[in-house]
């Protein structure tokens, strides 16, 4: 189940971020953030501490994306 969530959120966010639809690009980092808890759980359950660090870094990048896409202009 966790692996399906990882694939779904990761691929969906990437697809949205690389498309022509500006509305989808705006939502892409939020979709990516929705998948981060699954990555964190997977990393801890697997004792994959490098993956945990990478997941935290991805979370920071997604948060930056939310800031860029959703801040008032």
Z-matrix of the N, CA and C atoms (Angstrom, degrees):
N
C 1 1.449
C 2 1.538 1 111.07
N 3 1.326 2 116.41 1 -44.50
C 4 1.468 3 119.71 2 -179.84
C 5 1.523 4 110.21 3 -62.29
N 6 1.317 5 116.83 4 -41.60
C 7 1.464 6 119.88 5 -178.30
C 8 1.526 7 111.74 6 -65.84
N 9 1.312 8 117.24 7 -34.16
C 10 1.476 9 120.08 8 175.65
C 11 1.523 10 110.30 9 -65.55
N 12 1.325 11 116.54 10 -41.54
C 13 1.466 12 120.10 11 178.33
C 14 1.525 13 110.55 12 -64.21
N 15 1.332 14 117.11 13 -40.77
C 16 1.460 15 120.98 14 178.08
C 17 1.523 16 110.50 15 -58.45
N 18 1.311 17 115.96 16 -48.18
C 19 1.464 18 120.61 17 -179.10
C 20 1.527 19 110.71 18 -65.67
N 21 1.318 20 117.05 19 -45.35
C 22 1.464 21 120.53 20 -177.07
C 23 1.525 22 111.86 21 -60.75
N 24 1.334 23 116.86 22 -55.27
C 25 1.464 24 119.58 23 -175.73
C 26 1.525 25 111.81 24 -68.03
N 27 1.314 26 117.02 25 -41.13
C 28 1.457 27 119.75 26 -178.89
C 29 1.515 28 112.90 27 -65.02
N 30 1.316 29 116.26 28 -49.10
C 31 1.463 30 119.70 29 -178.98
C 32 1.531 31 112.23 30 -68.83
N 33 1.328 32 115.99 31 -37.95
C 34 1.461 33 119.30 32 179.29
C 35 1.527 34 110.68 33 -64.72
N 36 1.334 35 117.25 34 -44.58
C 37 1.469 36 120.54 35 178.92
C 38 1.523 37 111.09 36 -62.54
N 39 1.314 38 116.74 37 -42.49
C 40 1.463 39 120.32 38 179.57
C 41 1.530 40 110.89 39 -65.16
N 42 1.321 41 116.76 40 -43.61
C 43 1.465 42 121.15 41 178.34
C 44 1.527 43 110.57 42 -60.23
N 45 1.333 44 116.29 43 -44.70
C 46 1.460 45 120.45 44 -179.12
C 47 1.528 46 111.40 45 -66.16
N 48 1.316 47 116.90 46 -40.14
C 49 1.463 48 121.55 47 -176.20
C 50 1.520 49 112.64 48 -69.23
N 51 1.327 50 117.27 49 -25.43
C 52 1.460 51 119.82 50 -174.75
C 53 1.526 52 113.29 51 -103.53
N 54 1.324 53 116.99 52 8.00
C 55 1.457 54 120.09 53 -178.18
C 56 1.517 55 112.95 54 -91.33
N 57 1.319 56 115.12 55 -179.58
C 58 1.464 57 122.29 56 -179.48
C 59 1.523 58 112.58 57 -87.31
N 60 1.327 59 117.38 58 -16.27
C 61 1.459 60 122.00 59 -175.34
C 62 1.534 61 109.91 60 -79.21
N 63 1.335 62 116.80 61 113.81
C 64 1.470 63 121.47 62 -177.80
C 65 1.529 64 111.59 63 -63.97
N 66 1.309 65 117.01 64 -36.26
C 67 1.471 66 119.68 65 178.60
C 68 1.529 67 110.94 66 -64.77
N 69 1.319 68 117.47 67 -41.76
C 70 1.463 69 121.03 68 177.60
C 71 1.532 70 110.79 69 -65.05
N 72 1.328 71 116.79 70 -41.16
C 73 1.476 72 120.29 71 178.29
C 74 1.519 73 110.82 72 -61.16
N 75 1.320 74 116.14 73 -35.07
C 76 1.465 75 119.92 74 179.81
C 77 1.530 76 111.20 75 -66.12
N 78 1.323 77 117.07 76 -36.91
C 79 1.464 78 121.64 77 -177.61
C 80 1.529 79 113.15 78 -85.09
N 81 1.309 80 118.19 79 -13.79
C 82 1.467 81 121.83 80 -175.51
C 83 1.527 82 113.94 81 -55.15
N 84 1.340 83 120.52 82 -46.98
C 85 1.462 84 118.19 83 -179.26
C 86 1.530 85 113.37 84 -66.84
N 87 1.317 86 117.32 85 -27.36
C 88 1.470 87 119.87 86 177.15
C 89 1.518 88 110.02 87 -70.40
N 90 1.320 89 116.49 88 -42.03
C 91 1.464 90 120.23 89 176.27
C 92 1.528 91 109.84 90 -62.20
N 93 1.330 92 116.47 91 -42.30
C 94 1.456 93 120.15 92 177.18
C 95 1.517 94 112.24 93 -60.94
N 96 1.327 95 117.01 94 -41.56
C 97 1.469 96 120.59 95 177.91
C 98 1.527 97 111.86 96 -63.80
N 99 1.314 98 116.98 97 -33.46
C 100 1.466 99 120.31 98 178.40
C 101 1.529 100 111.77 99 -62.04
N 102 1.312 101 116.92 100 -27.74
C 103 1.460 102 120.77 101 179.34
C 104 1.520 103 113.91 102 -84.40
N 105 1.315 104 117.91 103 -15.67
C 106 1.465 105 120.59 104 -174.82
C 107 1.524 106 114.34 105 -62.43
N 108 1.335 107 120.41 106 -39.05
C 109 1.471 108 117.79 107 176.92
C 110 1.530 109 112.71 108 -57.97
N 111 1.316 110 116.96 109 -35.27
C 112 1.462 111 120.17 110 178.62
C 113 1.533 112 110.86 111 -66.07
N 114 1.350 113 116.09 112 -40.32
C 115 1.461 114 119.64 113 176.78
C 116 1.511 115 111.24 114 -63.48
N 117 1.322 116 116.77 115 -41.93
C 118 1.463 117 120.62 116 -179.13
C 119 1.529 118 111.01 117 -64.14
N 120 1.325 119 116.93 118 -45.25
C 121 1.467 120 121.09 119 178.00
C 122 1.524 121 110.19 120 -62.47
N 123 1.311 122 116.89 121 -46.06
C 124 1.470 123 121.43 122 179.79
C 125 1.524 124 110.85 123 -58.99
N 126 1.326 125 116.96 124 -44.02
C 127 1.460 126 120.87 125 -178.95
C 128 1.520 127 111.56 126 -64.75
N 129 1.328 128 117.02 127 -43.03
C 130 1.470 129 120.18 128 -179.72
C 131 1.524 130 110.37 129 -68.06
N 132 1.335 131 117.61 130 -44.93
C 133 1.465 132 120.71 131 179.45
C 134 1.527 133 111.82 132 -61.29
N 135 1.322 134 116.55 133 -31.73
C 136 1.462 135 121.46 134 -178.38
C 137 1.523 136 112.53 135 -91.01
N 138 1.330 137 116.75 136 -2.20
C 139 1.475 138 121.70 137 -173.91
C 140 1.529 139 110.81 138 53.46
N 141 1.306 140 115.67 139 37.06
C 142 1.464 141 121.96 140 179.99
C 143 1.530 142 107.78 141 -98.00
N 144 1.320 143 115.40 142 83.47
C 145 1.457 144 120.47 143 -171.82
C 146 1.536 145 112.15 144 -69.99
N 147 1.292 146 117.57 145 -29.84
C 148 1.462 147 119.87 146 174.00
C 149 1.519 148 110.87 147 -66.08
N 150 1.318 149 116.45 148 -40.36
C 151 1.466 150 121.34 149 177.24
C 152 1.525 151 110.39 150 -66.22
N 153 1.323 152 117.17 151 -36.87
C 154 1.458 153 120.06 152 176.65
C 155 1.525 154 110.35 153 -61.50
N 156 1.324 155 116.54 154 -44.66
C 157 1.467 156 120.87 155 177.54
C 158 1.524 157 110.83 156 -61.32
N 159 1.320 158 115.97 157 -44.27
C 160 1.462 159 120.44 158 178.82
C 161 1.528 160 111.08 159 -63.14
N 162 1.323 161 117.21 160 -39.72
C 163 1.467 162 121.16 161 178.85
C 164 1.521 163 111.14 162 -63.38
N 165 1.318 164 116.89 163 -39.20
C 166 1.459 165 120.21 164 177.22
C 167 1.535 166 110.64 165 -65.66
N 168 1.330 167 115.90 166 -37.56
C 169 1.470 168 119.95 167 177.38
C 170 1.530 169 110.45 168 -65.63
N 171 1.324 170 116.74 169 -42.94
C 172 1.464 171 119.92 170 176.86
C 173 1.526 172 110.95 171 -61.78
N 174 1.328 173 116.96 172 -38.71
C 175 1.462 174 120.27 173 177.61
C 176 1.522 175 110.31 174 -59.65
N 177 1.327 176 116.86 175 -42.50
C 178 1.467 177 120.71 176 178.60
C 179 1.529 178 111.02 177 -63.43
N 180 1.317 179 116.99 178 -40.72
C 181 1.471 180 120.67 179 179.09
C 182 1.534 181 110.21 180 -66.43
N 183 1.324 182 116.97 181 -41.93
C 184 1.467 183 119.64 182 177.20
C 185 1.530 184 110.69 183 -63.42
N 186 1.331 185 117.49 184 -39.41
C 187 1.467 186 120.54 185 177.66
C 188 1.532 187 110.67 186 -62.31
N 189 1.327 188 116.20 187 -39.10
C 190 1.467 189 119.60 188 175.47
C 191 1.523 190 110.03 189 -62.12
N 192 1.329 191 116.45 190 -41.56
C 193 1.464 192 120.70 191 177.70
C 194 1.515 193 112.01 192 -61.36
N 195 1.324 194 116.86 193 -40.35
C 196 1.468 195 120.33 194 176.65
C 197 1.517 196 109.27 195 -62.95
N 198 1.323 197 116.86 196 -44.04
C 199 1.472 198 120.63 197 179.65
C 200 1.535 199 110.63 198 -60.80
N 201 1.311 200 116.83 199 -47.20
C 202 1.468 201 120.75 200 -178.04
C 203 1.523 202 110.98 201 -65.25
N 204 1.316 203 117.56 202 -43.32
C 205 1.469 204 121.07 203 -174.35
C 206 1.524 205 113.63 204 -78.55
N 207 1.335 206 117.91 205 -27.88
C 208 1.458 207 120.27 206 -171.04
C 209 1.523 208 115.07 207 -113.67
N 210 1.335 209 118.22 208 -3.39
C 211 1.467 210 117.91 209 179.46
C 212 1.524 211 109.69 210 -69.37
N 213 1.304 212 116.27 211 149.26
C 214 1.475 213 119.23 212 178.51
C 215 1.533 214 109.85 213 -66.37
N 216 1.305 215 116.17 214 141.89
C 217 1.470 216 120.10 215 179.35
C 218 1.502 217 111.35 216 -103.43
